[in-house]
């Protein structure tokens, strides 16, 4: 290993796969790994996302083959079969996904052959052969969607022009994922659309199957799921529209509504009616707090989508002054970095902030301290100490958040904008 990252914001790819698949109702993940992986991945994802561990199965309740020295020497395939048999007998689930840990990946257990034996019997057991060392939990989200594409999605769909897939919002790693799904779904319903989120509103495997019937994929992320979107278009002729972050406030949400409407060729009168209703709702409340919220010079630290959405909202809608924005995701493609930077700096108000890509927490701390006059630091729980050092207001908006409970709170949409304002004032 050539370098060490201080406080990485996430776990391994195994943790990301588990968090994503386990967020689907009645899905059972079966670990083919060492005995510590269940606890560590659950703690590293869910408990850092507003103190939650509400997977269908989580931590020590997750089935696991508990690979030890014997399996390293002689292989663990027979032990895995015993674990799958026991899981099917005890746990009611609509799908069972076998996830490989580092040990299984190193010794080369043929998990695909094991699960194929169950598939031949008509049992919904599927392999996800991506060992933990293959990447981080953000990659795990994409790996999970690839597994859903390969094994679950209906291969002979019937098109539904009113159905859309809302994707890109990562369960748990996006701390406000449940509330964000709920608010964006509420807005899309006003457009006469049915929404597949796969993770909320009691949706599950049946909704995943219908993903291939949708008229549009709505991706809420600036760079992920490009491969998935391409496969959905090539295989099922489903186009995609991308928004760089969960739209926050009237300005971004209006653009979201118009973007979806244009992609689906919806009635413009309906679109503008929904936007006017949302803006009236927000601005009526804004009028009642004129003069209460003080001006801020702010910095934002977080994942790319959060960094974009929060910088735009605080600058364009609140008239705060942006100083710097730090993206903490490890983003390797220059084209992605360029697009994210353009989105952050393309503001309607104020001078654009400086933008940095810094996955290491030490580097984040040092960079923030280089800037004078920051009075609001919007980041994760990790930035609380730095905010104290520079005498700035700390505002937790990004993963990890480990110092408060979060259920369905969101900063997205019209209603989420009011939550931001409340938090900023109440946390002075």
C-alpha positions in Angstrom: 0.0 0.0 0.0 1.5 3.3 -1.1 -0.6 5.6 1.1 -3.0 5.7 4.0 -6.3 7.6 4.0 -7.3 9.3 7.2 -10.9 8.7 8.1 -12.1 7.2 4.8 -15.8 8.2 4.3 -17.2 4.7 3.7 -16.3 1.0 3.9 -15.3 -1.5 1.3 -17.2 -2.6 -1.8 -18.8 -5.4 0.3 -20.3 -2.8 2.6 -21.7 -0.8 -0.2 -23.3 -3.9 -1.9 -24.8 -5.0 1.4 -26.2 -1.6 2.3 -27.8 -1.2 -1.1 -29.3 -4.7 -1.5 -30.4 -4.9 2.2 -32.3 -1.7 1.8 -34.7 -3.5 -0.6 -37.6 -5.0 1.3 -37.4 -8.8 1.9 -33.9 -9.2 0.4 -31.5 -11.4 2.3 -27.8 -10.9 1.9 -25.6 -13.9 2.7 -21.9 -13.2 3.5 -19.3 -15.6 2.3 -16.6 -14.0 4.3 -14.8 -13.9 7.6 -16.9 -13.5 10.8 -16.2 -9.8 11.3 -17.5 -8.5 8.0 -21.2 -8.4 8.9 -20.7 -6.2 11.9 -18.0 -4.0 10.4 -19.8 -3.2 7.2 -23.1 -2.5 9.0 -21.4 -0.2 11.5 -19.4 1.5 8.8 -22.4 2.3 6.6 -25.7 2.4 8.5 -24.5 3.6 11.9 -22.6 6.4 10.3 -25.8 7.4 8.4 -27.8 9.0 11.3 -27.3 6.1 13.7 -29.5 3.7 11.8 -29.1 0.0 11.2 -32.6 -0.8 9.8 -31.5 -3.3 7.1 -33.9 -6.3 6.6 -31.0 -8.2 8.1 -28.0 -6.5 9.7 -24.9 -7.0 11.8 -24.9 -10.3 13.7 -28.3 -11.3 12.3 -26.9 -11.5 8.8 -26.2 -15.1 7.5 -22.5 -15.6 7.1 -20.3 -18.6 6.3 -17.7 -17.4 8.9 -14.7 -18.5 7.0 -11.7 -19.4 9.1 -8.3 -21.1 8.7 -9.9 -24.4 7.6 -11.7 -22.8 4.7 -8.6 -20.9 3.6 -6.8 -24.2 3.3 -9.5 -26.5 2.0 -12.0 -24.1 0.4 -15.3 -22.8 1.7 -17.8 -23.9 -0.9 -19.4 -26.7 1.1 -19.7 -24.4 4.1 -21.4 -21.8 1.9 -23.9 -24.4 0.7 -24.8 -25.2 4.3 -25.2 -21.5 5.0 -27.5 -20.9 2.0 -29.6 -24.0 3.0 -30.0 -22.7 6.5 -30.8 -19.1 5.3 -33.6 -20.4 2.9 -35.0 -22.6 5.7 -35.1 -19.8 8.4 -35.3 -16.5 6.6 -38.3 -15.4 4.5 -37.0 -13.5 1.6 -37.9 -12.8 -2.1 -34.2 -12.9 -3.1 -31.0 -14.2 -1.6 -27.7 -12.6 -2.7 -24.4 -14.2 -1.8 -21.7 -11.6 -1.2 -18.0 -12.5 -1.3 -15.6 -11.1 1.2 -11.8 -10.8 0.8 -11.1 -14.3 2.0 -13.4 -15.9 -0.6 -11.9 -13.7 -3.3 -8.3 -14.6 -2.5 -8.8 -18.4 -2.4 -11.0 -18.4 -5.4 -14.2 -20.1 -4.2 -16.6 -20.6 -7.2 -19.6 -18.8 -5.7 -21.3 -18.6 -9.1 -21.2 -22.4 -9.5 -22.7 -22.8 -6.0 -25.5 -20.4 -6.6 -26.2 -21.9 -10.1 -27.2 -25.1 -8.4 -29.9 -23.3 -6.5 -31.1 -21.4 -9.6 -31.6 -24.7 -11.4 -34.0 -25.7 -8.6 -35.9 -22.4 -9.1 -34.7 -20.8 -5.9 -33.9 -17.1 -6.1 -30.2 -17.3 -5.0 -27.7 -15.0 -6.9 -24.0 -14.4 -6.7 -22.3 -11.0 -6.2 -18.7 -12.0 -6.7 -16.9 -8.8 -5.8 -14.6 -9.2 -2.8 -14.1 -6.3 -0.4 -10.6 -5.4 -1.6 -12.0 -4.6 -5.1 -13.0 -1.0 -4.2 -15.0 1.2 -1.8 -18.6 1.3 -0.8 -19.5 3.7 -3.5 -18.5 1.2 -6.1 -20.6 -1.3 -4.1 -23.7 0.7 -5.1 -23.0 0.3 -8.8 -22.1 -3.4 -8.3 -25.5 -3.9 -6.6 -27.3 -2.3 -9.5 -25.4 -4.5 -11.9 -26.6 -7.6 -10.0 -30.2 -6.4 -10.2 -29.8 -5.8 -13.9 -28.3 -9.3 -14.4 -30.6 -11.3 -12.3 -33.9 -9.5 -11.3 -35.0 -7.1 -14.0 -37.8 -8.4 -16.3 -36.2 -9.4 -19.6 -39.5 -9.1 -21.6 -40.9 -5.8 -20.3 -44.1 -4.0 -21.3 -43.5 -0.3 -21.6 -45.3 2.0 -19.1 -45.1 5.6 -20.3 -46.0 6.9 -16.8 -43.3 4.9 -14.9 -39.9 6.3 -14.1 -36.9 4.9 -12.2 -35.5 7.3 -9.6 -31.9 6.2 -9.0 -28.5 7.5 -7.9 -29.6 8.2 -4.3 -27.4 5.8 -2.3 -29.1 4.1 0.7 -27.4 5.0 3.9 -24.4 6.6 2.3 -26.7 9.4 1.3 -27.6 10.1 4.9 -31.0 11.7 4.0 -31.9 9.0 1.4 -35.4 8.1 2.7 -36.6 11.6 3.0 -35.1 12.6 -0.4 -36.8 9.7 -2.1 -40.1 10.7 -0.4 -39.9 14.4 -1.4 -38.8 13.8 -5.0 -41.5 11.1 -5.3 -44.1 13.5 -4.0 -43.1 16.0 -6.7 -43.1 13.4 -9.5 -46.5 12.2 -8.5 -47.8 15.8 -9.1 -46.6 15.3 -12.7 -48.8 12.2 -13.0 -45.9 9.8 -12.8 -45.4 6.5 -11.0 -42.0 6.2 -9.4 -39.8 3.2 -8.8 -37.4 4.0 -5.9 -36.9 0.3 -5.0 -36.0 1.2 -1.5 -39.0 3.2 -0.1 -42.8 3.1 0.0 -42.7 -0.6 0.8 -41.2 -1.4 -2.6 -39.1 -4.5 -3.2 -38.2 -7.1 -5.8 -41.4 -6.8 -7.7 -40.7 -3.1 -8.4 -37.1 -4.0 -9.4 -38.5 -6.4 -11.9 -40.5 -3.6 -13.5 -37.5 -1.3 -13.9 -37.2 -2.4 -17.5 -40.8 -1.2 -18.2 -40.0 2.4 -17.3 -40.1 5.3 -19.7 -37.2 7.2 -18.1 -34.3 6.7 -15.7 -33.8 9.8 -13.5 -30.3 9.7 -12.1 -29.5 11.9 -9.1 -25.8 11.9 -9.2 -23.1 13.8 -11.3 -21.0 10.8 -12.3 -22.2 7.4 -11.2 -24.3 4.7 -13.0 -23.1 5.6 -16.5 -22.6 2.0 -17.4 -26.0 1.0 -16.0 -27.7 3.8 -17.9 -26.1 2.7 -21.1 -27.2 -0.9 -20.6 -30.7 0.2 -19.9 -30.9 2.2 -23.0 -29.2 -0.4 -25.3 -31.2 -3.3 -23.9 -34.6 -1.8 -23.1 -34.6 1.5 -25.0 -34.9 3.5 -21.7 -33.3 6.9 -21.9 -31.7 8.6 -18.9 -31.7 12.1 -17.6 -29.0 13.2 -15.0 -29.2 15.7 -12.3 -25.9 16.4 -10.5 -27.4 16.3 -7.0 -30.6 16.1 -5.2 -32.3 19.4 -6.1 -32.5 21.7 -3.1 -34.7 24.8 -3.0 -37.0 26.5 -5.4 -34.3 27.2 -8.1 -32.9 23.7 -8.4 -36.3 22.0 -7.9 -37.9 24.0 -10.7 -35.1 23.0 -13.0 -35.7 19.4 -12.0 -39.4 19.5 -12.8 -38.7 21.2 -16.2 -36.0 18.7 -17.0 -38.2 15.6 -16.3 -41.1 17.2 -18.1 -38.9 17.9 -21.2 -37.5 14.3 -21.2 -41.0 12.9 -21.1 -42.7 15.5 -23.3 -45.2 16.4 -20.5 -47.7 19.2 -20.7 -45.9 22.5 -20.1 -48.9 24.0 -18.4 -48.9 21.2 -15.8 -45.1 21.6 -15.2 -45.4 25.4 -14.6 -48.4 24.8 -12.3 -46.4 22.4 -10.1 -43.5 24.8 -10.0 -45.7 27.8 -9.1 -47.3 25.8 -6.3 -43.9 24.7 -4.9 -42.4 28.2 -5.1 -45.4 29.8 -3.4 -45.1 27.2 -0.6 -41.5 28.0 -0.1 -41.6 31.8 -0.5 -44.6 32.2 1.8 -42.4 30.8 4.6 -39.4 32.8 3.5 -41.3 36.0 3.9 -42.0 35.2 7.5 -38.2 35.0 8.4 -36.8 38.0 6.5 -34.1 39.4 8.7 -33.7 36.4 11.0 -31.0 34.5 9.2 -27.7 36.2 9.1 -25.3 36.4 6.2 -22.6 33.7 6.0 -19.3 33.0 4.2 -19.4 29.3 3.8 -17.5 26.2 2.9 -19.0 22.8 1.9 -17.4 19.4 2.4 -19.0 16.2 1.1 -19.7 13.8 -1.7 -20.0 15.3 -5.2 -23.8 15.4 -5.3 -24.1 17.0 -1.8 -21.3 19.5 -2.6 -23.1 20.7 -5.8 -26.6 20.9 -4.4 -25.7 22.6 -1.1 -23.2 25.1 -2.7 -25.9 26.1 -5.2 -28.6 26.5 -2.6 -26.6 28.5 -0.1 -25.3 30.8 -2.8 -28.3 31.2 -5.2 -31.2 30.9 -2.8 -29.8 32.2 0.5 -27.4 34.8 -0.9 -24.5 33.5 1.2 -21.0 33.9 0.0 -19.2 30.6 -1.2 -15.5 30.4 -0.2 -14.5 26.8 -1.0 -16.1 23.5 -1.8 -14.3 20.2 -1.1 -15.4 17.0 -2.8 -14.4 14.0 -0.7 -15.2 11.2 -3.1 -12.3 9.6 -4.9 -13.1 10.6 -8.5 -10.5 9.5 -11.0 -11.8 10.5 -14.5 -10.7 14.0 -15.5 -14.0 14.5 -17.4 -16.0 13.8 -14.2 -13.9 16.2 -12.2 -14.4 18.9 -14.8 -18.2 18.4 -14.9 -18.4 18.5 -11.1 -16.3 21.6 -10.9 -18.4 23.4 -13.6 -21.6 22.5 -11.7 -20.3 23.9 -8.4 -18.9 27.0 -9.9 -21.8 27.7 -12.3 -23.7 29.9 -9.8 -26.3 32.6 -10.4 -25.1 34.6 -7.5 -21.7 35.6 -6.0 -18.2 34.7 -7.0 -17.6 31.0 -7.6 -15.8 29.1 -4.8 -12.5 27.3 -5.1 -13.0 23.6 -5.7 -10.8 20.8 -4.4 -11.0 17.0 -4.6 -9.6 15.6 -1.3 -10.6 12.2 0.0 -8.2 12.3 2.9 -9.6 14.0 6.1 -6.2 15.4 7.0 -6.0 17.2 3.7 -9.5 18.5 4.2 -8.7 20.0 7.5 -5.5 21.7 6.3 -7.2 23.1 3.2 -10.1 24.6 5.2 -7.6 26.3 7.6 -5.9 28.1 4.6 -9.1 30.2 4.1 -9.9 33.1 6.4 -13.3 34.3 7.3 -15.4 31.1 6.9 -18.3 31.4 9.3 -20.3 28.4 8.2 -18.8 24.9 7.6 -21.3 22.5 6.0 -19.8 19.0 6.1 -20.0 15.8 8.0 -19.6 15.0 11.7 -15.8 14.8 11.0 -15.7 18.6 10.3 -17.1 19.5 13.8 -13.7 19.8 15.3 -12.4 21.9 12.4 -15.3 24.2 12.8 -14.5 24.8 16.4 -10.8 25.5 15.5 -11.8 28.2 13.0 -14.7 29.5 15.1 -17.4 28.7 12.4 -20.9 27.3 12.7 -20.9 23.6 11.9 -23.7 22.1 9.9 -23.8 18.3 9.2 -25.1 17.7 5.7 -23.0 14.8 4.4 -21.8 11.3 5.3 -20.8 10.4 7.9 -23.2 11.8 10.4 -22.9 10.0 13.7 -24.1 12.5 16.3 -27.8 12.7 15.6 -30.7 10.4 14.6 -32.0 10.8 11.1 -35.2 9.0 9.9 -36.8 10.7 6.9 -35.3 14.2 7.1 -34.3 15.7 3.8 -32.8 18.8 2.3 -34.1 18.1 -1.1 -37.0 19.6 -3.0 -39.2 22.4 -1.9 -39.9 21.2 1.6 -36.3 20.3 2.2 -35.2 23.9 1.6 -37.3 24.9 4.6 -35.5 22.3 6.7 -32.1 23.7 5.7 -33.2 27.2 6.9 -34.6 25.8 10.2 -31.3 24.0 10.8 -29.1 26.9 10.0 -31.0 29.2 12.4 -31.5 26.6 15.2 -27.8 25.7 15.1 -26.4 29.2 15.5 
